[in-house]
Amino acid sequence: MALSRKKKIIIAVSAVVVLALIIIISVVASRKDEPEVTTVKLDVRPELRSTVTASGEVRPIRYIKLTSETRHLKQAN
């Protein structure tokens, strides 16, 4: 059973249309929204430096004494 020229053209055009639809659908499906990224501007902190004394001891330029208060409670007997 031989196909006529008209039927061959219809089959070829149909195949091209189906192939084009598959390509278009795959391209649209593969496009995803980019994730939202939050950016924050950072502040530049001043340079940290230390000085070395003659004894070889490293001391900060500005000394801040940090202490914690501890209270000793006597237990009642």
mmCIF file of the N, C-alpha and C atoms, coordinates in Angstrom:
data_MODEL
# 
_entry.id   MODEL 
# 
loop_
_atom_site.group_PDB 
_atom_site.id 
_atom_site.type_symbol 
_atom_site.label_atom_id 
_atom_site.label_alt_id 
_atom_site.label_comp_id 
_atom_site.label_asym_id 
_atom_site.label_entity_id 
_atom_site.label_seq_id 
_atom_site.pdbx_PDB_ins_code 
_atom_site.Cartn_x 
_atom_site.Cartn_y 
_atom_site.Cartn_z 
_atom_site.occupancy 
_atom_site.B_iso_or_equiv 
_atom_site.pdbx_formal_charge 
_atom_site.auth_seq_id 
_atom_site.auth_comp_id 
_atom_site.auth_asym_id 
_atom_site.auth_atom_id 
_atom_site.pdbx_PDB_model_num 
ATOM 1   N N  . MET A 1 1  ? 0.848  -1.158 0.000   1.00 0.00 ? 1  MET A N  1 
ATOM 2   C CA . MET A 1 1  ? 0.000  0.000  0.000   1.00 0.00 ? 1  MET A CA 1 
ATOM 3   C C  . MET A 1 1  ? 0.902  1.231  0.000   1.00 0.00 ? 1  MET A C  1 
ATOM 4   N N  . ALA A 1 2  ? 0.986  1.885  -1.072  1.00 0.00 ? 2  ALA A N  1 
ATOM 5   C CA . ALA A 1 2  ? 1.840  3.048  -1.252  1.00 0.00 ? 2  ALA A CA 1 
ATOM 6   C C  . ALA A 1 2  ? 1.117  4.302  -0.786  1.00 0.00 ? 2  ALA A C  1 
ATOM 7   N N  . LEU A 1 3  ? 1.900  5.199  -0.168  1.00 0.00 ? 3  LEU A N  1 
ATOM 8   C CA . LEU A 1 3  ? 1.331  6.460  0.291   1.00 0.00 ? 3  LEU A CA 1 
ATOM 9   C C  . LEU A 1 3  ? 1.424  7.489  -0.832  1.00 0.00 ? 3  LEU A C  1 
ATOM 10  N N  . SER A 1 4  ? 0.401  8.279  -0.923  1.00 0.00 ? 4  SER A N  1 
ATOM 11  C CA . SER A 1 4  ? 0.419  9.321  -1.955  1.00 0.00 ? 4  SER A CA 1 
ATOM 12  C C  . SER A 1 4  ? 1.313  10.473 -1.479  1.00 0.00 ? 4  SER A C  1 
ATOM 13  N N  . ARG A 1 5  ? 1.661  11.314 -2.407  1.00 0.00 ? 5  ARG A N  1 
ATOM 14  C CA . ARG A 1 5  ? 2.539  12.440 -2.107  1.00 0.00 ? 5  ARG A CA 1 
ATOM 15  C C  . ARG A 1 5  ? 1.897  13.370 -1.071  1.00 0.00 ? 5  ARG A C  1 
ATOM 16  N N  . LYS A 1 6  ? 0.620  13.568 -1.139  1.00 0.00 ? 6  LYS A N  1 
ATOM 17  C CA . LYS A 1 6  ? -0.098 14.430 -0.220  1.00 0.00 ? 6  LYS A CA 1 
ATOM 18  C C  . LYS A 1 6  ? -0.050 13.877 1.202   1.00 0.00 ? 6  LYS A C  1 
ATOM 19  N N  . LYS A 1 7  ? -0.203 12.553 1.367   1.00 0.00 ? 7  LYS A N  1 
ATOM 20  C CA . LYS A 1 7  ? -0.158 11.931 2.691   1.00 0.00 ? 7  LYS A CA 1 
ATOM 21  C C  . LYS A 1 7  ? 1.251  12.017 3.276   1.00 0.00 ? 7  LYS A C  1 
ATOM 22  N N  . LYS A 1 8  ? 2.282  11.867 2.441   1.00 0.00 ? 8  LYS A N  1 
ATOM 23  C CA . LYS A 1 8  ? 3.668  11.965 2.916   1.00 0.00 ? 8  LYS A CA 1 
ATOM 24  C C  . LYS A 1 8  ? 3.963  13.370 3.444   1.00 0.00 ? 8  LYS A C  1 
ATOM 25  N N  . ILE A 1 9  ? 3.447  14.381 2.754   1.00 0.00 ? 9  ILE A N  1 
ATOM 26  C CA . ILE A 1 9  ? 3.652  15.765 3.183   1.00 0.00 ? 9  ILE A CA 1 
ATOM 27  C C  . ILE A 1 9  ? 2.938  16.019 4.508   1.00 0.00 ? 9  ILE A C  1 
ATOM 28  N N  . ILE A 1 10 ? 1.726  15.493 4.647   1.00 0.00 ? 10 ILE A N  1 
ATOM 29  C CA . ILE A 1 10 ? 0.960  15.665 5.886   1.00 0.00 ? 10 ILE A CA 1 
ATOM 30  C C  . ILE A 1 10 ? 1.693  15.004 7.054   1.00 0.00 ? 10 ILE A C  1 
ATOM 31  N N  . ILE A 1 11 ? 2.226  13.800 6.842   1.00 0.00 ? 11 ILE A N  1 
ATOM 32  C CA . ILE A 1 11 ? 2.962  13.082 7.897   1.00 0.00 ? 11 ILE A CA 1 
ATOM 33  C C  . ILE A 1 11 ? 4.234  13.844 8.272   1.00 0.00 ? 11 ILE A C  1 
ATOM 34  N N  . ALA A 1 12 ? 4.971  14.354 7.293   1.00 0.00 ? 12 ALA A N  1 
ATOM 35  C CA . ALA A 1 12 ? 6.211  15.091 7.554   1.00 0.00 ? 12 ALA A CA 1 
ATOM 36  C C  . ALA A 1 12 ? 5.924  16.380 8.329   1.00 0.00 ? 12 ALA A C  1 
ATOM 37  N N  . VAL A 1 13 ? 4.892  17.119 7.914   1.00 0.00 ? 13 VAL A N  1 
ATOM 38  C CA . VAL A 1 13 ? 4.541  18.365 8.601   1.00 0.00 ? 13 VAL A CA 1 
ATOM 39  C C  . VAL A 1 13 ? 4.090  18.070 10.035  1.00 0.00 ? 13 VAL A C  1 
ATOM 40  N N  . SER A 1 14 ? 3.319  17.002 10.215  1.00 0.00 ? 14 SER A N  1 
ATOM 41  C CA . SER A 1 14 ? 2.860  16.620 11.556  1.00 0.00 ? 14 SER A CA 1 
ATOM 42  C C  . SER A 1 14 ? 4.047  16.276 12.459  1.00 0.00 ? 14 SER A C  1 
ATOM 43  N N  . ALA A 1 15 ? 5.017  15.546 11.909  1.00 0.00 ? 15 ALA A N  1 
ATOM 44  C CA . ALA A 1 15 ? 6.200  15.177 12.691  1.00 0.00 ? 15 ALA A CA 1 
ATOM 45  C C  . ALA A 1 15 ? 7.001  16.417 13.095  1.00 0.00 ? 15 ALA A C  1 
ATOM 46  N N  . VAL A 1 16 ? 7.131  17.363 12.187  1.00 0.00 ? 16 VAL A N  1 
ATOM 47  C CA . VAL A 1 16 ? 7.862  18.598 12.495  1.00 0.00 ? 16 VAL A CA 1 
ATOM 48  C C  . VAL A 1 16 ? 7.135  19.398 13.567  1.00 0.00 ? 16 VAL A C  1 
ATOM 49  N N  . VAL A 1 17 ? 5.811  19.474 13.489  1.00 0.00 ? 17 VAL A N  1 
ATOM 50  C CA . VAL A 1 17 ? 5.024  20.205 14.483  1.00 0.00 ? 17 VAL A CA 1 
ATOM 51  C C  . VAL A 1 17 ? 5.154  19.556 15.861  1.00 0.00 ? 17 VAL A C  1 
ATOM 52  N N  . VAL A 1 18 ? 5.077  18.227 15.905  1.00 0.00 ? 18 VAL A N  1 
ATOM 53  C CA . VAL A 1 18 ? 5.203  17.519 17.190  1.00 0.00 ? 18 VAL A CA 1 
ATOM 54  C C  . VAL A 1 18 ? 6.599  17.739 17.781  1.00 0.00 ? 18 VAL A C  1 
ATOM 55  N N  . LEU A 1 19 ? 7.630  17.656 16.938  1.00 0.00 ? 19 LEU A N  1 
ATOM 56  C CA . LEU A 1 19 ? 9.001  17.875 17.399  1.00 0.00 ? 19 LEU A CA 1 
ATOM 57  C C  . LEU A 1 19 ? 9.177  19.305 17.914  1.00 0.00 ? 19 LEU A C  1 
ATOM 58  N N  . ALA A 1 20 ? 8.611  20.285 17.218  1.00 0.00 ? 20 ALA A N  1 
ATOM 59  C CA . ALA A 1 20 ? 8.698  21.678 17.654  1.00 0.00 ? 20 ALA A CA 1 
ATOM 60  C C  . ALA A 1 20 ? 7.977  21.876 18.992  1.00 0.00 ? 20 ALA A C  1 
ATOM 61  N N  . LEU A 1 21 ? 6.812  21.241 19.163  1.00 0.00 ? 21 LEU A N  1 
ATOM 62  C CA . LEU A 1 21 ? 6.089  21.344 20.432  1.00 0.00 ? 21 LEU A CA 1 
ATOM 63  C C  . LEU A 1 21 ? 6.900  20.742 21.585  1.00 0.00 ? 21 LEU A C  1 
ATOM 64  N N  . ILE A 1 22 ? 7.542  19.614 21.342  1.00 0.00 ? 22 ILE A N  1 
ATOM 65  C CA . ILE A 1 22 ? 8.356  18.978 22.381  1.00 0.00 ? 22 ILE A CA 1 
ATOM 66  C C  . ILE A 1 22 ? 9.514  19.897 22.789  1.00 0.00 ? 22 ILE A C  1 
ATOM 67  N N  . ILE A 1 23 ? 10.167 20.508 21.810  1.00 0.00 ? 23 ILE A N  1 
ATOM 68  C CA . ILE A 1 23 ? 11.291 21.405 22.110  1.00 0.00 ? 23 ILE A CA 1 
ATOM 69  C C  . ILE A 1 23 ? 10.814 22.626 22.881  1.00 0.00 ? 23 ILE A C  1 
ATOM 70  N N  . ILE A 1 24 ? 9.709  23.218 22.451  1.00 0.00 ? 24 ILE A N  1 
ATOM 71  C CA . ILE A 1 24 ? 9.183  24.412 23.127  1.00 0.00 ? 24 ILE A CA 1 
ATOM 72  C C  . ILE A 1 24 ? 8.774  24.096 24.563  1.00 0.00 ? 24 ILE A C  1 
ATOM 73  N N  . ILE A 1 25 ? 8.105  22.978 24.756  1.00 0.00 ? 25 ILE A N  1 
ATOM 74  C CA . ILE A 1 25 ? 7.675  22.595 26.107  1.00 0.00 ? 25 ILE A CA 1 
ATOM 75  C C  . ILE A 1 25 ? 8.879  22.340 27.006  1.00 0.00 ? 25 ILE A C  1 
ATOM 76  N N  . SER A 1 26 ? 9.918  21.686 26.503  1.00 0.00 ? 26 SER A N  1 
ATOM 77  C CA . SER A 1 26 ? 11.091 21.406 27.336  1.00 0.00 ? 26 SER A CA 1 
ATOM 78  C C  . SER A 1 26 ? 11.850 22.678 27.691  1.00 0.00 ? 26 SER A C  1 
ATOM 79  N N  . VAL A 1 27 ? 11.906 23.639 26.770  1.00 0.00 ? 27 VAL A N  1 
ATOM 80  C CA . VAL A 1 27 ? 12.581 24.908 27.068  1.00 0.00 ? 27 VAL A CA 1 
ATOM 81  C C  . VAL A 1 27 ? 11.811 25.686 28.121  1.00 0.00 ? 27 VAL A C  1 
ATOM 82  N N  . VAL A 1 28 ? 10.494 25.754 27.995  1.00 0.00 ? 28 VAL A N  1 
ATOM 83  C CA . VAL A 1 28 ? 9.676  26.485 28.966  1.00 0.00 ? 28 VAL A CA 1 
ATOM 84  C C  . VAL A 1 28 ? 9.741  25.809 30.334  1.00 0.00 ? 28 VAL A C  1 
ATOM 85  N N  . ALA A 1 29 ? 9.724  24.482 30.371  1.00 0.00 ? 29 ALA A N  1 
ATOM 86  C CA . ALA A 1 29 ? 9.753  23.763 31.643  1.00 0.00 ? 29 ALA A CA 1 
ATOM 87  C C  . ALA A 1 29 ? 11.109 23.899 32.333  1.00 0.00 ? 29 ALA A C  1 
ATOM 88  N N  . SER A 1 30 ? 12.191 24.038 31.568  1.00 0.00 ? 30 SER A N  1 
ATOM 89  C CA . SER A 1 30 ? 13.514 24.113 32.190  1.00 0.00 ? 30 SER A CA 1 
ATOM 90  C C  . SER A 1 30 ? 13.816 25.492 32.740  1.00 0.00 ? 30 SER A C  1 
ATOM 91  N N  . ARG A 1 31 ? 13.074 26.508 32.357  1.00 0.00 ? 31 ARG A N  1 
ATOM 92  C CA . ARG A 1 31 ? 13.289 27.855 32.897  1.00 0.00 ? 31 ARG A CA 1 
ATOM 93  C C  . ARG A 1 31 ? 12.671 27.935 34.283  1.00 0.00 ? 31 ARG A C  1 
ATOM 94  N N  . LYS A 1 32 ? 13.525 28.195 35.244  1.00 0.00 ? 32 LYS A N  1 
ATOM 95  C CA . LYS A 1 32 ? 13.057 28.309 36.618  1.00 0.00 ? 32 LYS A CA 1 
ATOM 96  C C  . LYS A 1 32 ? 13.352 29.714 37.101  1.00 0.00 ? 32 LYS A C  1 
ATOM 97  N N  . ASP A 1 33 ? 12.550 30.164 38.029  1.00 0.00 ? 33 ASP A N  1 
ATOM 98  C CA . ASP A 1 33 ? 12.800 31.476 38.609  1.00 0.00 ? 33 ASP A CA 1 
ATOM 99  C C  . ASP A 1 33 ? 14.093 31.423 39.406  1.00 0.00 ? 33 ASP A C  1 
ATOM 100 N N  . GLU A 1 34 ? 14.888 32.465 39.280  1.00 0.00 ? 34 GLU A N  1 
ATOM 101 C CA . GLU A 1 34 ? 16.135 32.541 40.023  1.00 0.00 ? 34 GLU A CA 1 
ATOM 102 C C  . GLU A 1 34 ? 15.805 32.760 41.492  1.00 0.00 ? 34 GLU A C  1 
ATOM 103 N N  . PRO A 1 35 ? 16.549 32.114 42.397  1.00 0.00 ? 35 PRO A N  1 
ATOM 104 C CA . PRO A 1 35 ? 16.277 32.322 43.818  1.00 0.00 ? 35 PRO A CA 1 
ATOM 105 C C  . PRO A 1 35 ? 16.603 33.761 44.219  1.00 0.00 ? 35 PRO A C  1 
ATOM 106 N N  . GLU A 1 36 ? 15.836 34.276 45.146  1.00 0.00 ? 36 GLU A N  1 
ATOM 107 C CA . GLU A 1 36 ? 16.042 35.649 45.607  1.00 0.00 ? 36 GLU A CA 1 
ATOM 108 C C  . GLU A 1 36 ? 17.220 35.673 46.575  1.00 0.00 ? 36 GLU A C  1 
ATOM 109 N N  . VAL A 1 37 ? 18.134 36.580 46.330  1.00 0.00 ? 37 VAL A N  1 
ATOM 110 C CA . VAL A 1 37 ? 19.332 36.684 47.158  1.00 0.00 ? 37 VAL A CA 1 
ATOM 111 C C  . VAL A 1 37 ? 19.312 38.025 47.864  1.00 0.00 ? 37 VAL A C  1 
ATOM 112 N N  . THR A 1 38 ? 19.507 37.991 49.177  1.00 0.00 ? 38 THR A N  1 
ATOM 113 C CA . THR A 1 38 ? 19.540 39.217 49.955  1.00 0.00 ? 38 THR A CA 1 
ATOM 114 C C  . THR A 1 38 ? 20.987 39.636 50.148  1.00 0.00 ? 38 THR A C  1 
ATOM 115 N N  . THR A 1 39 ? 21.291 40.882 49.823  1.00 0.00 ? 39 THR A N  1 
ATOM 116 C CA . THR A 1 39 ? 22.650 41.386 50.013  1.00 0.00 ? 39 THR A CA 1 
ATOM 117 C C  . THR A 1 39 ? 22.623 42.489 51.062  1.00 0.00 ? 39 THR A C  1 
ATOM 118 N N  . VAL A 1 40 ? 23.694 42.558 51.828  1.00 0.00 ? 40 VAL A N  1 
ATOM 119 C CA . VAL A 1 40 ? 23.809 43.544 52.890  1.00 0.00 ? 40 VAL A CA 1 
ATOM 120 C C  . VAL A 1 40 ? 25.158 44.225 52.750  1.00 0.00 ? 40 VAL A C  1 
ATOM 121 N N  . LYS A 1 41 ? 25.170 45.553 52.861  1.00 0.00 ? 41 LYS A N  1 
ATOM 122 C CA . LYS A 1 41 ? 26.428 46.290 52.787  1.00 0.00 ? 41 LYS A CA 1 
ATOM 123 C C  . LYS A 1 41 ? 27.132 46.179 54.131  1.00 0.00 ? 41 LYS A C  1 
ATOM 124 N N  . LEU A 1 42 ? 28.402 45.798 54.093  1.00 0.00 ? 42 LEU A N  1 
ATOM 125 C CA . LEU A 1 42 ? 29.181 45.629 55.312  1.00 0.00 ? 42 LEU A CA 1 
ATOM 126 C C  . LEU A 1 42 ? 29.917 46.911 55.644  1.00 0.00 ? 42 LEU A C  1 
ATOM 127 N N  . ASP A 1 43 ? 29.983 47.206 56.935  1.00 0.00 ? 43 ASP A N  1 
ATOM 128 C CA . ASP A 1 43 ? 30.751 48.356 57.392  1.00 0.00 ? 43 ASP A CA 1 
ATOM 129 C C  . ASP A 1 43 ? 32.201 47.937 57.573  1.00 0.00 ? 43 ASP A C  1 
ATOM 130 N N  . VAL A 1 44 ? 33.100 48.830 57.232  1.00 0.00 ? 44 VAL A N  1 
ATOM 131 C CA . VAL A 1 44 ? 34.524 48.534 57.392  1.00 0.00 ? 44 VAL A CA 1 
ATOM 132 C C  . VAL A 1 44 ? 34.929 48.900 58.806  1.00 0.00 ? 44 VAL A C  1 
ATOM 133 N N  . ARG A 1 45 ? 35.517 47.953 59.496  1.00 0.00 ? 45 ARG A N  1 
ATOM 134 C CA . ARG A 1 45 ? 35.959 48.191 60.863  1.00 0.00 ? 45 ARG A CA 1 
ATOM 135 C C  . ARG A 1 45 ? 37.370 48.775 60.852  1.00 0.00 ? 45 ARG A C  1 
ATOM 136 N N  . PRO A 1 46 ? 37.707 49.517 61.892  1.00 0.00 ? 46 PRO A N  1 
ATOM 137 C CA . PRO A 1 46 ? 39.062 50.069 61.936  1.00 0.00 ? 46 PRO A CA 1 
ATOM 138 C C  . PRO A 1 46 ? 40.099 48.957 62.045  1.00 0.00 ? 46 PRO A C  1 
ATOM 139 N N  . GLU A 1 47 ? 41.288 49.285 61.642  1.00 0.00 ? 47 GLU A N  1 
ATOM 140 C CA . GLU A 1 47 ? 42.367 48.309 61.627  1.00 0.00 ? 47 GLU A CA 1 
ATOM 141 C C  . GLU A 1 47 ? 42.732 47.882 63.045  1.00 0.00 ? 47 GLU A C  1 
ATOM 142 N N  . LEU A 1 48 ? 42.951 46.597 63.249  1.00 0.00 ? 48 LEU A N  1 
ATOM 143 C CA . LEU A 1 48 ? 43.362 46.072 64.552  1.00 0.00 ? 48 LEU A CA 1 
ATOM 144 C C  . LEU A 1 48 ? 44.884 46.000 64.576  1.00 0.00 ? 48 LEU A C  1 
ATOM 145 N N  . ARG A 1 49 ? 45.481 46.637 65.592  1.00 0.00 ? 49 ARG A N  1 
ATOM 146 C CA . ARG A 1 49 ? 46.932 46.631 65.694  1.00 0.00 ? 49 ARG A CA 1 
ATOM 147 C C  . ARG A 1 49 ? 47.334 46.345 67.130  1.00 0.00 ? 49 ARG A C  1 
ATOM 148 N N  . SER A 1 50 ? 48.522 45.812 67.300  1.00 0.00 ? 50 SER A N  1 
ATOM 149 C CA . SER A 1 50 ? 49.099 45.594 68.613  1.00 0.00 ? 50 SER A CA 1 
ATOM 150 C C  . SER A 1 50 ? 50.533 46.089 68.587  1.00 0.00 ? 50 SER A C  1 
ATOM 151 N N  . THR A 1 51 ? 51.027 46.433 69.751  1.00 0.00 ? 51 THR A N  1 
ATOM 152 C CA . THR A 1 51 ? 52.425 46.867 69.841  1.00 0.00 ? 51 THR A CA 1 
ATOM 153 C C  . THR A 1 51 ? 53.213 45.820 70.605  1.00 0.00 ? 51 THR A C  1 
ATOM 154 N N  . VAL A 1 52 ? 54.485 45.727 70.311  1.00 0.00 ? 52 VAL A N  1 
ATOM 155 C CA . VAL A 1 52 ? 55.368 44.778 70.983  1.00 0.00 ? 52 VAL A CA 1 
ATOM 156 C C  . VAL A 1 52 ? 56.341 45.585 71.823  1.00 0.00 ? 52 VAL A C  1 
ATOM 157 N N  . THR A 1 53 ? 56.367 45.274 73.128  1.00 0.00 ? 53 THR A N  1 
ATOM 158 C CA . THR A 1 53 ? 57.294 45.984 74.010  1.00 0.00 ? 53 THR A CA 1 
ATOM 159 C C  . THR A 1 53 ? 58.664 45.331 73.934  1.00 0.00 ? 53 THR A C  1 
ATOM 160 N N  . ALA A 1 54 ? 59.641 45.947 74.601  1.00 0.00 ? 54 ALA A N  1 
ATOM 161 C CA . ALA A 1 54 ? 61.013 45.449 74.543  1.00 0.00 ? 54 ALA A CA 1 
ATOM 162 C C  . ALA A 1 54 ? 61.141 44.043 75.119  1.00 0.00 ? 54 ALA A C  1 
ATOM 163 N N  . SER A 1 55 ? 60.270 43.683 76.027  1.00 0.00 ? 55 SER A N  1 
ATOM 164 C CA . SER A 1 55 ? 60.363 42.352 76.625  1.00 0.00 ? 55 SER A CA 1 
ATOM 165 C C  . SER A 1 55 ? 59.776 41.274 75.711  1.00 0.00 ? 55 SER A C  1 
ATOM 166 N N  . GLY A 1 56 ? 59.215 41.686 74.614  1.00 0.00 ? 56 GLY A N  1 
ATOM 167 C CA . GLY A 1 56 ? 58.625 40.721 73.694  1.00 0.00 ? 56 GLY A CA 1 
ATOM 168 C C  . GLY A 1 56 ? 57.169 40.449 73.990  1.00 0.00 ? 56 GLY A C  1 
ATOM 169 N N  . GLU A 1 57 ? 56.610 41.202 74.930  1.00 0.00 ? 57 GLU A N  1 
ATOM 170 C CA . GLU A 1 57 ? 55.220 41.005 75.305  1.00 0.00 ? 57 GLU A CA 1 
ATOM 171 C C  . GLU A 1 57 ? 54.315 41.779 74.342  1.00 0.00 ? 57 GLU A C  1 
ATOM 172 N N  . VAL A 1 58 ? 53.268 41.153 73.908  1.00 0.00 ? 58 VAL A N  1 
ATOM 173 C CA . VAL A 1 58 ? 52.331 41.796 72.990  1.00 0.00 ? 58 VAL A CA 1 
ATOM 174 C C  . VAL A 1 58 ? 51.234 42.456 73.813  1.00 0.00 ? 58 VAL A C  1 
ATOM 175 N N  . ARG A 1 59 ? 51.075 43.783 73.596  1.00 0.00 ? 59 ARG A N  1 
ATOM 176 C CA . ARG A 1 59 ? 50.044 44.530 74.314  1.00 0.00 ? 59 ARG A CA 1 
ATOM 177 C C  . ARG A 1 59 ? 49.198 45.299 73.310  1.00 0.00 ? 59 ARG A C  1 
ATOM 178 N N  . PRO A 1 60 ? 47.928 45.432 73.586  1.00 0.00 ? 60 PRO A N  1 
ATOM 179 C CA . PRO A 1 60 ? 47.088 46.224 72.682  1.00 0.00 ? 60 PRO A CA 1 
ATOM 180 C C  . PRO A 1 60 ? 47.400 47.710 72.829  1.00 0.00 ? 60 PRO A C  1 
ATOM 181 N N  . ILE A 1 61 ? 47.055 48.482 71.823  1.00 0.00 ? 61 ILE A N  1 
ATOM 182 C CA . ILE A 1 61 ? 47.272 49.923 71.871  1.00 0.00 ? 61 ILE A CA 1 
ATOM 183 C C  . ILE A 1 61 ? 46.368 50.545 72.937  1.00 0.00 ? 61 ILE A C  1 
ATOM 184 N N  . ARG A 1 62 ? 45.131 50.140 72.974  1.00 0.00 ? 62 ARG A N  1 
ATOM 185 C CA . ARG A 1 62 ? 44.188 50.633 73.975  1.00 0.00 ? 62 ARG A CA 1 
ATOM 186 C C  . ARG A 1 62 ? 43.800 49.449 74.854  1.00 0.00 ? 62 ARG A C  1 
ATOM 187 N N  . TYR A 1 63 ? 44.104 49.535 76.142  1.00 0.00 ? 63 TYR A N  1 
ATOM 188 C CA . TYR A 1 63 ? 43.834 48.433 77.050  1.00 0.00 ? 63 TYR A CA 1 
ATOM 189 C C  . TYR A 1 63 ? 42.483 48.638 77.714  1.00 0.00 ? 63 TYR A C  1 
ATOM 190 N N  . ILE A 1 64 ? 41.637 47.649 77.651  1.00 0.00 ? 64 ILE A N  1 
ATOM 191 C CA . ILE A 1 64 ? 40.333 47.681 78.303  1.00 0.00 ? 64 ILE A CA 1 
ATOM 192 C C  . ILE A 1 64 ? 40.280 46.509 79.272  1.00 0.00 ? 64 ILE A C  1 
ATOM 193 N N  . LYS A 1 65 ? 40.096 46.830 80.535  1.00 0.00 ? 65 LYS A N  1 
ATOM 194 C CA . LYS A 1 65 ? 40.067 45.780 81.551  1.00 0.00 ? 65 LYS A CA 1 
ATOM 195 C C  . LYS A 1 65 ? 38.634 45.268 81.686  1.00 0.00 ? 65 LYS A C  1 
ATOM 196 N N  . LEU A 1 66 ? 38.461 44.029 81.392  1.00 0.00 ? 66 LEU A N  1 
ATOM 197 C CA . LEU A 1 66 ? 37.147 43.403 81.516  1.00 0.00 ? 66 LEU A CA 1 
ATOM 198 C C  . LEU A 1 66 ? 37.197 42.417 82.669  1.00 0.00 ? 66 LEU A C  1 
ATOM 199 N N  . THR A 1 67 ? 36.357 42.611 83.643  1.00 0.00 ? 67 THR A N  1 
ATOM 200 C CA . THR A 1 67 ? 36.309 41.689 84.776  1.00 0.00 ? 67 THR A CA 1 
ATOM 201 C C  . THR A 1 67 ? 34.867 41.292 85.005  1.00 0.00 ? 67 THR A C  1 
ATOM 202 N N  . SER A 1 68 ? 34.699 40.190 85.610  1.00 0.00 ? 68 SER A N  1 
ATOM 203 C CA . SER A 1 68 ? 33.356 39.756 85.962  1.00 0.00 ? 68 SER A CA 1 
ATOM 204 C C  . SER A 1 68 ? 33.236 39.763 87.472  1.00 0.00 ? 68 SER A C  1 
ATOM 205 N N  . GLU A 1 69 ? 32.101 40.120 87.930  1.00 0.00 ? 69 GLU A N  1 
ATOM 206 C CA . GLU A 1 69 ? 31.881 40.138 89.365  1.00 0.00 ? 69 GLU A CA 1 
ATOM 207 C C  . GLU A 1 69 ? 31.335 38.791 89.787  1.00 0.00 ? 69 GLU A C  1 
ATOM 208 N N  . THR A 1 70 ? 31.993 38.203 90.761  1.00 0.00 ? 70 THR A N  1 
ATOM 209 C CA . THR A 1 70 ? 31.518 36.937 91.317  1.00 0.00 ? 70 THR A CA 1 
ATOM 210 C C  . THR A 1 70 ? 31.324 37.148 92.808  1.00 0.00 ? 70 THR A C  1 
ATOM 211 N N  . ARG A 1 71 ? 30.260 36.701 93.283  1.00 0.00 ? 71 ARG A N  1 
ATOM 212 C CA . ARG A 1 71 ? 29.964 36.841 94.708  1.00 0.00 ? 71 ARG A CA 1 
ATOM 213 C C  . ARG A 1 71 ? 29.860 35.451 95.300  1.00 0.00 ? 71 ARG A C  1 
ATOM 214 N N  . HIS A 1 72 ? 30.575 35.293 96.362  1.00 0.00 ? 72 HIS A N  1 
ATOM 215 C CA . HIS A 1 72 ? 30.551 34.003 97.053  1.00 0.00 ? 72 HIS A CA 1 
ATOM 216 C C  . HIS A 1 72 ? 29.514 34.069 98.161  1.00 0.00 ? 72 HIS A C  1 
ATOM 217 N N  . LEU A 1 73 ? 28.551 33.230 98.068  1.00 0.00 ? 73 LEU A N  1 
ATOM 218 C CA . LEU A 1 73 ? 27.503 33.194 99.085  1.00 0.00 ? 73 LEU A CA 1 
ATOM 219 C C  . LEU A 1 73 ? 27.802 32.069 100.081 1.00 0.00 ? 73 LEU A C  1 
ATOM 220 N N  . LYS A 1 74 ? 27.735 32.404 101.324 1.00 0.00 ? 74 LYS A N  1 
ATOM 221 C CA . LYS A 1 74 ? 27.960 31.375 102.349 1.00 0.00 ? 74 LYS A CA 1 
ATOM 222 C C  . LYS A 1 74 ? 26.660 30.620 102.563 1.00 0.00 ? 74 LYS A C  1 
ATOM 223 N N  . GLN A 1 75 ? 26.792 29.333 102.687 1.00 0.00 ? 75 GLN A N  1 
ATOM 224 C CA . GLN A 1 75 ? 25.598 28.525 102.914 1.00 0.00 ? 75 GLN A CA 1 
ATOM 225 C C  . GLN A 1 75 ? 25.267 28.555 104.401 1.00 0.00 ? 75 GLN A C  1 
ATOM 226 N N  . ALA A 1 76 ? 24.010 28.698 104.675 1.00 0.00 ? 76 ALA A N  1 
ATOM 227 C CA . ALA A 1 76 ? 23.573 28.711 106.078 1.00 0.00 ? 76 ALA A CA 1 
ATOM 228 C C  . ALA A 1 76 ? 23.507 27.273 106.571 1.00 0.00 ? 76 ALA A C  1 
ATOM 229 N N  . ASN A 1 77 ? 24.138 27.044 107.725 1.00 0.00 ? 77 ASN A N  1 
ATOM 230 C CA . ASN A 1 77 ? 24.140 25.672 108.312 1.00 0.00 ? 77 ASN A CA 1 
ATOM 231 C C  . ASN A 1 77 ? 23.026 25.482 109.258 1.00 0.00 ? 77 ASN A C  1 
# 
